[in-house]
Amino acid sequence: MLGILMHLRKLLQMKAFFIEFECLSAKLGNKSSLPPA
């Protein structure tokens, strides 16, 4: 059970990281950025 919670937390952190990354590339006007998931 604990392993599942740890895994979910890791996924949420990764998702948050990608969202931050997309916001940053949008601010920079990076045309080669990845499309939003």
C-alpha positions as CSV (number, residue, x, y, z in Angstrom):
1,M,0.0,0.0,0.0
2,L,2.8,2.4,1.0
3,G,4.6,1.7,-2.3
4,I,1.5,2.7,-4.3
5,L,1.3,6.0,-2.4
6,M,5.0,6.7,-3.0
7,H,4.5,5.9,-6.7
8,L,1.5,8.3,-7.0
9,R,3.4,11.1,-5.3
10,K,6.3,10.6,-7.7
11,L,3.9,10.8,-10.7
12,L,2.3,14.0,-9.3
13,Q,5.8,15.5,-8.9
14,M,6.7,14.6,-12.5
15,K,3.4,16.0,-13.8
16,A,4.0,19.3,-11.9
17,F,7.5,19.5,-13.3
18,F,6.2,19.1,-16.9
19,I,3.5,21.7,-16.3
20,E,6.2,24.2,-15.0
21,F,8.4,23.3,-18.0
22,E,5.5,24.0,-20.5
23,C,4.7,27.3,-18.8
24,L,8.4,28.3,-18.9
25,S,8.8,27.4,-22.6
26,A,5.5,29.3,-23.4
27,K,6.9,32.4,-21.7
28,L,10.1,32.1,-23.7
29,G,8.1,31.7,-26.9
30,N,9.8,28.5,-27.7
31,K,8.3,27.2,-30.9
32,S,10.1,23.9,-30.6
33,S,8.4,23.1,-27.3
34,L,6.5,19.8,-26.8
35,P,2.7,19.9,-27.4
36,P,0.6,20.0,-24.3
37,A,-0.3,16.5,-23.1
